[in-house]
């Protein structure tokens, strides 16, 4: 069963230099994942940024960070084509489209970029490289109920679902009024190793609580989670 909806093939056919790994529809959202292999100068020539974006790009001194930034900008450009994908950022650093045509969220890790867009409601995405180091910091982002439901033998894969899920919901919320550890709770679920699945979560704010379904997917040694 494909929990991620129909895979769209040939969507990026007009840009064969852009090696899209996957493009999915989840509910009413479109998700794109791209393995960035091109050098920064090649990516920059495809983006054709405006002066403001170019000034921001030039502030990055690290080549990988440049490629990641260019990667998610290009991914959105081709996902939204022919609509404009010019990004602006609010006071909290959350990206928006100038046109307001879609709600968006972006993420990057290593040589991967990910993006999600939806016409109707807020969304969030996070991708992280799976590492055993997460075992040492799990107490910092898991609340007592989550630690209890996971037990002492939780593997790094499922821990990254929790971490990326909370990051995705934090991005969806878009404001720093949420305690990452205690205000976002992910319910117990059966982790499907080396495949994709779903779990449920709750985001609690002063205005009340809201339930969400999180979709996760393992890509080699990376974990991707989307919310919304």
Secondary structure, 3 states (H helix, E strand, C coil): CCCCCCECCCCCCCCCCCCEEEEEEECCEEEEEEECCCCHHHHHHHHCCCHHHHHHHHCCCCHHHHHHHHHHHHHHHHHHCCCCCCEEECCCCCEEECCCCCEEEEEEECCEEEEEEECCCCCEEEEEECCCCHHHHHHHHCCHHHHHHHCCCCCHHHHHHHHHHHHHHHHHHCCCCCCCCCCEEECCCCCCCCCEEEEEEEEEECCEEEEEEEEEEEECCEEEEEEC
